Amino acid sequence: MARTGPPPLPPAAPADVQAFFAGEADEARLEDGPVTWVPVPDMVRRVAGPRGIPAVEVVPAGHGARITLGWGVVGFTILVAVAAGRMTVAFPGVGNPFLRPMRSDVRGWIEQANDHLHAQGRRLHPLEVRPGLLVVRAGPH
């Protein structure tokens, strides 16, 4: 069943991300560097410690982006793109059982975001990707 509420966002999420999911803005950005608002999964906290601040790197990849999210020695890469107005996600090389729960969490979050945007009458446009920057835009169906 589709979940139509916004995906969970921590209170420290950037204003543009919060406004995007509230339907008050048409774009949100993700830039290289520390992303202190991303929650640290329990399994990462056990390995990286309580001060594991995630860092992100964005690189163009085909019609989308390769996003690497890392907490010190722990991290993973996802490939994101937009197809038929919805974000798609793939996990290259994430066969490690340690990372499977994170893969499931990310996939669920993106599915909930897609369902929420659809319920708002919005769909995603093709991603704007440059080294160090991902811009996600949405507009009416």
Z-matrix of the N, CA and C atoms (Angstrom, degrees):
N
C 1 1.439
C 2 1.529 1 108.69
N 3 1.329 2 116.40 1 137.74
C 4 1.457 3 121.37 2 -180.00
C 5 1.530 4 109.99 3 -69.56
N 6 1.308 5 114.61 4 138.14
C 7 1.461 6 120.47 5 174.88
C 8 1.522 7 106.81 6 -98.85
N 9 1.320 8 118.03 7 122.09
C 10 1.453 9 120.10 8 -173.30
C 11 1.517 10 114.45 9 -98.91
N 12 1.313 11 118.23 10 -10.73
C 13 1.457 12 119.53 11 176.27
C 14 1.518 13 109.96 12 -72.91
N 15 1.321 14 117.41 13 162.44
C 16 1.466 15 119.27 14 179.22
C 17 1.526 16 111.00 15 -64.83
N 18 1.325 17 116.50 16 153.53
C 19 1.458 18 117.93 17 175.95
C 20 1.524 19 108.62 18 -65.41
N 21 1.326 20 117.18 19 153.43
C 22 1.464 21 118.44 20 -178.96
C 23 1.525 22 111.14 21 -63.26
N 24 1.318 23 114.86 22 130.84
C 25 1.462 24 121.88 23 176.24
C 26 1.519 25 108.52 24 -125.08
N 27 1.329 26 116.81 25 133.67
C 28 1.464 27 117.61 26 176.31
C 29 1.527 28 109.89 27 -69.92
N 30 1.326 29 117.07 28 155.25
C 31 1.468 30 120.41 29 -179.83
C 32 1.532 31 113.21 30 -56.31
N 33 1.326 32 117.10 31 -26.98
C 34 1.465 33 120.19 32 -177.85
C 35 1.536 34 112.92 33 -84.52
N 36 1.340 35 118.57 34 4.72
C 37 1.468 36 120.62 35 178.76
C 38 1.530 37 108.84 36 -60.01
N 39 1.332 38 117.33 37 143.77
C 40 1.468 39 120.23 38 -179.85
C 41 1.529 40 111.89 39 -57.07
N 42 1.321 41 115.41 40 150.75
C 43 1.465 42 121.59 41 -177.52
C 44 1.526 43 111.53 42 -57.61
N 45 1.341 44 118.09 43 -38.05
C 46 1.467 45 118.78 44 -177.95
C 47 1.528 46 111.28 45 -68.05
N 48 1.319 47 117.86 46 -33.80
C 49 1.465 48 121.43 47 178.07
C 50 1.529 49 109.57 48 -69.58
N 51 1.318 50 117.04 49 -44.32
C 52 1.460 51 120.25 50 178.38
C 53 1.525 52 110.93 51 -62.71
N 54 1.331 53 117.11 52 -44.56
C 55 1.468 54 121.42 53 -179.56
C 56 1.528 55 110.91 54 -65.00
N 57 1.332 56 117.52 55 -36.73
C 58 1.459 57 122.03 56 179.27
C 59 1.527 58 110.47 57 -59.48
N 60 1.321 59 117.09 58 -48.53
C 61 1.459 60 120.40 59 -178.03
C 62 1.527 61 112.74 60 -77.17
N 63 1.327 62 117.16 61 -20.26
C 64 1.463 63 120.34 62 174.98
C 65 1.529 64 111.11 63 -80.39
N 66 1.343 65 117.32 64 -6.69
C 67 1.461 66 121.03 65 -178.69
C 68 1.511 67 112.70 66 81.45
N 69 1.337 68 116.96 67 13.95
C 70 1.466 69 121.69 68 -177.53
C 71 1.527 70 112.63 69 -98.55
N 72 1.323 71 117.31 70 -5.42
C 73 1.469 72 121.24 71 179.61
C 74 1.523 73 107.58 72 -144.63
N 75 1.324 74 115.21 73 151.44
C 76 1.461 75 120.42 74 -178.24
C 77 1.514 76 113.39 75 -96.55
N 78 1.330 77 117.61 76 -3.81
C 79 1.467 78 118.31 77 179.47
C 80 1.514 79 111.46 78 -146.55
N 81 1.333 80 113.43 79 154.73
C 82 1.466 81 122.46 80 174.22
C 83 1.521 82 106.74 81 -138.87
N 84 1.333 83 116.33 82 151.44
C 85 1.462 84 121.62 83 -176.00
C 86 1.523 85 111.20 84 -123.15
N 87 1.316 86 114.20 85 148.71
C 88 1.462 87 121.89 86 172.07
C 89 1.518 88 106.07 87 -129.81
N 90 1.332 89 116.50 88 121.93
C 91 1.457 90 121.85 89 -178.28
C 92 1.517 91 110.72 90 -117.50
N 93 1.332 92 115.50 91 154.57
C 94 1.464 93 120.80 92 175.57
C 95 1.522 94 110.73 93 -55.22
N 96 1.309 95 115.11 94 148.98
C 97 1.458 96 120.64 95 174.16
C 98 1.508 97 111.66 96 122.79
N 99 1.332 98 116.19 97 -171.46
C 100 1.462 99 120.31 98 179.99
C 101 1.529 100 110.64 99 -65.83
N 102 1.302 101 115.98 100 140.71
C 103 1.470 102 121.78 101 176.57
C 104 1.525 103 107.16 102 -127.13
N 105 1.302 104 114.49 103 79.93
C 106 1.464 105 120.84 104 -173.09
C 107 1.521 106 112.63 105 -66.17
N 108 1.328 107 118.20 106 -15.40
C 109 1.464 108 120.75 107 -178.25
C 110 1.524 109 113.20 108 -83.61
N 111 1.321 110 118.59 109 -11.75
C 112 1.463 111 121.11 110 178.87
C 113 1.526 112 108.25 111 -77.84
N 114 1.330 113 117.47 112 124.17
C 115 1.469 114 119.52 113 -179.79
C 116 1.532 115 111.22 114 -62.66
N 117 1.304 116 115.96 115 144.94
C 118 1.461 117 121.50 116 178.18
C 119 1.530 118 107.71 117 -90.07
N 120 1.347 119 117.23 118 116.57
C 121 1.465 120 119.19 119 178.63
C 122 1.528 121 111.13 120 -60.53
N 123 1.335 122 115.76 121 149.10
C 124 1.468 123 120.93 122 -178.27
C 125 1.521 124 112.35 123 -53.55
N 126 1.335 125 116.89 124 -44.06
C 127 1.466 126 119.13 125 -177.63
C 128 1.520 127 111.48 126 -64.97
N 129 1.329 128 117.33 127 -32.31
C 130 1.471 129 120.56 128 177.49
C 131 1.522 130 109.23 129 -71.62
N 132 1.307 131 116.87 130 -41.03
C 133 1.470 132 121.56 131 179.61
C 134 1.533 133 110.52 132 -58.26
N 135 1.344 134 116.42 133 -37.25
C 136 1.463 135 119.93 134 179.36
C 137 1.525 136 111.76 135 -65.98
N 138 1.342 137 116.87 136 -32.68
C 139 1.464 138 120.58 137 -177.88
C 140 1.527 139 111.44 138 -91.47
N 141 1.351 140 116.53 139 -46.45
C 142 1.467 141 120.83 140 -174.10
C 143 1.520 142 113.00 141 -89.28
N 144 1.327 143 116.81 142 -14.58
C 145 1.457 144 120.08 143 -178.85
C 146 1.513 145 111.45 144 90.26
N 147 1.319 146 117.36 145 170.24
C 148 1.459 147 121.58 146 -174.53
C 149 1.522 148 113.69 147 -68.29
N 150 1.309 149 117.42 148 -18.03
C 151 1.464 150 119.64 149 -177.92
C 152 1.528 151 112.29 150 -98.02
N 153 1.318 152 117.15 151 15.06
C 154 1.459 153 120.37 152 -179.59
C 155 1.513 154 111.38 153 -67.64
N 156 1.336 155 117.29 154 96.94
C 157 1.459 156 121.89 155 178.40
C 158 1.518 157 108.02 156 -90.03
N 159 1.336 158 117.60 157 123.50
C 160 1.454 159 119.03 158 -178.16
C 161 1.525 160 112.07 159 -70.78
N 162 1.309 161 114.33 160 148.20
C 163 1.456 162 121.46 161 173.53
C 164 1.517 163 107.10 162 -125.07
N 165 1.316 164 115.87 163 146.39
C 166 1.450 165 121.16 164 -178.13
C 167 1.526 166 109.77 165 -119.76
N 168 1.335 167 114.25 166 147.67
C 169 1.461 168 121.09 167 172.86
C 170 1.526 169 106.90 168 -132.57
N 171 1.337 170 116.69 169 129.91
C 172 1.462 171 123.03 170 -179.15
C 173 1.519 172 108.79 171 -113.37
N 174 1.341 173 116.44 172 129.47
C 175 1.459 174 122.64 173 179.92
C 176 1.531 175 108.06 174 -136.00
N 177 1.341 176 118.06 175 134.97
C 178 1.471 177 118.77 176 175.33
C 179 1.527 178 110.80 177 -58.97
N 180 1.340 179 115.67 178 142.90
C 181 1.465 180 121.52 179 178.92
C 182 1.522 181 108.36 180 -150.11
N 183 1.314 182 117.11 181 104.81
C 184 1.458 183 120.45 182 -178.68
C 185 1.517 184 110.80 183 60.19
N 186 1.338 185 117.18 184 -125.12
C 187 1.464 186 122.12 185 179.09
C 188 1.522 187 111.56 186 -95.02
N 189 1.324 188 117.04 187 14.49
C 190 1.456 189 120.38 188 -177.19
C 191 1.513 190 111.23 189 -143.90
N 192 1.318 191 114.84 190 -142.12
C 193 1.458 192 120.90 191 -176.18
C 194 1.521 193 110.67 192 -139.10
N 195 1.320 194 114.66 193 148.39
C 196 1.462 195 121.52 194 168.66
C 197 1.518 196 105.25 195 -102.50
N 198 1.317 197 115.31 196 120.09
C 199 1.466 198 121.28 197 -178.94
C 200 1.519 199 107.61 198 -114.21
N 201 1.319 200 115.57 199 122.85
C 202 1.454 201 120.82 200 175.81
C 203 1.516 202 107.46 201 -107.62
N 204 1.317 203 115.64 202 124.82
C 205 1.458 204 122.64 203 178.41
C 206 1.514 205 107.02 204 -115.90
N 207 1.318 206 116.48 205 123.36
C 208 1.455 207 119.30 206 -176.71
C 209 1.512 208 112.89 207 -135.30
N 210 1.321 209 114.01 208 147.11
C 211 1.466 210 123.33 209 174.33
C 212 1.516 211 106.14 210 -122.10
N 213 1.304 212 117.97 211 85.27
C 214 1.461 213 120.15 212 -177.88
C 215 1.514 214 110.39 213 63.02
N 216 1.327 215 116.71 214 -116.17
C 217 1.468 216 121.12 215 -176.99
C 218 1.515 217 113.15 216 -83.60
N 219 1.323 218 118.68 217 -7.29
C 220 1.452 219 122.20 218 -178.58
C 221 1.529 220 108.66 219 -110.26
N 222 1.319 221 116.04 220 134.02
C 223 1.455 222 118.99 221 177.69
C 224 1.513 223 110.77 222 -172.06
N 225 1.322 224 114.64 223 172.56
C 226 1.457 225 119.64 224 175.47
C 227 1.515 226 108.59 225 -155.25
N 228 1.328 227 114.20 226 164.50
C 229 1.459 228 121.97 227 -178.05
C 230 1.515 229 108.99 228 -118.72
N 231 1.332 230 115.34 229 139.59
C 232 1.454 231 120.53 230 173.71
C 233 1.520 232 108.32 231 -125.67
N 234 1.311 233 115.19 232 152.28
C 235 1.462 234 122.28 233 172.77
C 236 1.520 235 106.68 234 -109.98
N 237 1.330 236 116.26 235 125.82
C 238 1.457 237 120.21 236 178.57
C 239 1.521 238 109.33 237 -121.21
N 240 1.306 239 115.56 238 147.77
C 241 1.458 240 123.27 239 176.26
C 242 1.521 241 106.78 240 -154.81
N 243 1.330 242 116.22 241 176.78
C 244 1.457 243 121.07 242 176.15
C 245 1.519 244 108.12 243 -121.23
N 246 1.322 245 115.78 244 130.03
C 247 1.461 246 122.59 245 176.13
C 248 1.530 247 107.61 246 -134.49
N 249 1.312 248 116.42 247 128.10
C 250 1.471 249 121.82 248 178.96
C 251 1.531 250 111.62 249 53.79
N 252 1.331 251 116.77 250 37.13
C 253 1.460 252 121.15 251 175.85
C 254 1.507 253 115.91 252 79.35
N 255 1.330 254 117.16 253 6.26
C 256 1.475 255 121.40 254 -179.15
C 257 1.524 256 109.30 255 -123.58
N 258 1.326 257 116.41 256 145.56
C 259 1.454 258 119.68 257 176.40
C 260 1.517 259 109.29 258 -74.81
N 261 1.325 260 114.77 259 138.09
C 262 1.457 261 121.08 260 174.16
C 263 1.522 262 107.58 261 -112.45
N 264 1.312 263 115.91 262 155.55
C 265 1.459 264 120.38 263 -179.27
C 266 1.523 265 109.30 264 -140.71
N 267 1.314 266 115.29 265 140.41
C 268 1.463 267 122.16 266 174.24
C 269 1.519 268 107.50 267 -133.97
N 270 1.319 269 115.57 268 154.94
C 271 1.460 270 122.25 269 -175.41
C 272 1.521 271 109.56 270 -124.01
N 273 1.324 272 118.08 271 83.89
C 274 1.461 273 118.84 272 -179.45
C 275 1.520 274 111.13 273 -66.82
N 276 1.307 275 116.23 274 129.71
C 277 1.460 276 120.64 275 174.72
C 278 1.509 277 115.98 276 69.39
N 279 1.326 278 118.67 277 18.22
C 280 1.466 279 120.14 278 179.17
C 281 1.525 280 108.34 279 -99.69
N 282 1.322 281 116.12 280 63.07
C 283 1.448 282 120.53 281 176.39
C 284 1.514 283 111.74 282 -93.55
N 285 1.317 284 116.40 283 -11.07
C 286 1.455 285 122.24 284 -179.03
C 287 1.530 286 109.77 285 -61.07
N 288 1.334 287 118.66 286 122.26
C 289 1.463 288 121.33 287 -179.57
C 290 1.532 289 112.63 288 -58.55
N 291 1.311 290 117.48 289 -27.47
C 292 1.460 291 122.35 290 178.55
C 293 1.532 292 110.55 291 -61.32
N 294 1.351 293 116.61 292 -33.85
C 295 1.459 294 121.08 293 -175.33
C 296 1.530 295 113.52 294 -93.55
N 297 1.336 296 118.17 295 -9.05
C 298 1.464 297 120.20 296 -177.27
C 299 1.532 298 113.91 297 -55.65
N 300 1.330 299 119.65 298 -43.33
C 301 1.469 300 118.21 299 178.56
C 302 1.533 301 112.82 300 -61.71
N 303 1.333 302 117.50 301 -36.24
C 304 1.464 303 119.68 302 178.01
C 305 1.523 304 109.86 303 -66.79
N 306 1.323 305 117.02 304 -39.67
C 307 1.467 306 121.36 305 178.36
C 308 1.527 307 109.19 306 -60.02
N 309 1.313 308 116.69 307 -46.26
C 310 1.460 309 121.38 308 179.00
C 311 1.530 310 111.20 309 -62.14
N 312 1.327 311 117.67 310 -42.87
C 313 1.464 312 121.55 311 179.29
C 314 1.524 313 111.08 312 -62.62
N 315 1.326 314 117.72 313 -44.18
C 316 1.465 315 121.47 314 -179.45
C 317 1.529 316 109.85 315 -64.60
N 318 1.326 317 116.81 316 -46.47
C 319 1.470 318 120.31 317 179.82
C 320 1.532 319 110.23 318 -59.72
N 321 1.329 320 117.78 319 -45.12
C 322 1.459 321 121.36 320 178.79
C 323 1.519 322 112.77 321 -62.01
N 324 1.340 323 116.60 322 -40.07
C 325 1.463 324 121.40 323 179.71
C 326 1.524 325 109.97 324 -64.04
N 327 1.331 326 116.92 325 -44.38
C 328 1.462 327 120.90 326 -179.18
C 329 1.532 328 110.24 327 -67.32
N 330 1.323 329 117.96 328 -40.45
C 331 1.466 330 120.14 329 177.00
C 332 1.524 331 111.00 330 -62.08
N 333 1.326 332 116.81 331 -41.41
C 334 1.466 333 119.87 332 178.53
C 335 1.524 334 110.12 333 -66.00
N 336 1.332 335 118.27 334 -39.64
C 337 1.464 336 121.28 335 177.36
C 338 1.527 337 110.46 336 -61.79
N 339 1.341 338 117.16 337 -45.07
C 340 1.466 339 120.98 338 177.80
C 341 1.524 340 111.21 339 -59.52
N 342 1.323 341 116.66 340 -47.59
C 343 1.469 342 121.36 341 -178.81
C 344 1.525 343 110.87 342 -62.35
N 345 1.327 344 116.24 343 -39.82
C 346 1.467 345 120.88 344 -179.71
C 347 1.528 346 110.71 345 -65.47
N 348 1.313 347 117.22 346 -46.21
C 349 1.467 348 120.21 347 179.06
C 350 1.530 349 110.23 348 -61.64
N 351 1.329 350 116.44 349 -41.57
C 352 1.463 351 120.59 350 178.60
C 353 1.534 352 110.29 351 -60.93
N 354 1.328 353 117.07 352 -43.65
C 355 1.462 354 121.40 353 179.68
C 356 1.529 355 111.25 354 -63.82
N 357 1.327 356 117.21 355 -26.91
C 358 1.468 357 122.01 356 177.10
C 359 1.533 358 111.49 357 -82.22
N 360 1.340 359 117.21 358 -2.32
C 361 1.457 360 120.47 359 -177.24
C 362 1.518 361 112.64 360 79.26
N 363 1.334 362 116.00 361 23.87
C 364 1.467 363 121.30 362 -177.22
C 365 1.522 364 109.62 363 -118.57
N 366 1.325 365 114.58 364 155.73
C 367 1.464 366 121.03 365 174.52
C 368 1.518 367 108.00 366 -139.59
N 369 1.309 368 115.60 367 155.18
C 370 1.456 369 120.36 368 -178.49
C 371 1.525 370 110.79 369 -79.39
N 372 1.326 371 114.94 370 145.99
C 373 1.459 372 122.90 371 172.35
C 374 1.528 373 107.72 372 -94.02
N 375 1.334 374 118.30 373 166.10
C 376 1.471 375 118.57 374 175.49
C 377 1.529 376 110.41 375 -53.78
N 378 1.309 377 115.51 376 145.03
C 379 1.461 378 121.31 377 -177.42
C 380 1.523 379 110.89 378 -70.82
N 381 1.318 380 115.48 379 146.26
C 382 1.463 381 121.38 380 168.70
C 383 1.526 382 105.63 381 -99.91
N 384 1.323 383 115.82 382 120.61
C 385 1.461 384 119.34 383 -176.37
C 386 1.523 385 109.03 384 -132.74
N 387 1.317 386 114.76 385 128.97
C 388 1.463 387 122.87 386 171.00
C 389 1.515 388 106.16 387 -133.74
N 390 1.321 389 118.07 388 159.18
C 391 1.468 390 117.31 389 176.04
C 392 1.533 391 109.89 390 -52.72
N 393 1.321 392 115.61 391 122.33
C 394 1.462 393 120.81 392 177.50
C 395 1.509 394 115.41 393 89.61
N 396 1.349 395 118.43 394 -1.54
C 397 1.464 396 119.74 395 -176.42
C 398 1.523 397 111.56 396 -148.65
N 399 1.325 398 114.90 397 132.58
C 400 1.468 399 122.86 398 172.33
C 401 1.529 400 106.64 399 -124.74
N 402 1.340 401 115.81 400 126.28
C 403 1.463 402 120.92 401 176.15
C 404 1.515 403 107.53 402 -116.24
N 405 1.338 404 115.69 403 124.20
C 406 1.462 405 123.07 404 178.45
C 407 1.516 406 106.53 405 -106.73
N 408 1.341 407 116.45 406 127.92
C 409 1.460 408 121.11 407 178.96
C 410 1.520 409 109.82 408 -124.49
N 411 1.330 410 114.91 409 146.83
C 412 1.467 411 120.85 410 177.28
C 413 1.508 412 108.95 411 -133.94
N 414 1.333 413 115.01 412 152.32
C 415 1.459 414 121.06 413 177.04
C 416 1.513 415 108.94 414 -150.98
N 417 1.331 416 116.33 415 -177.80
C 418 1.463 417 120.01 416 -179.04
C 419 1.512 418 111.93 417 -60.93
N 420 1.339 419 116.18 418 153.88
C 421 1.487 420 121.25 419 176.68
C 422 1.499 421 109.58 420 -53.44
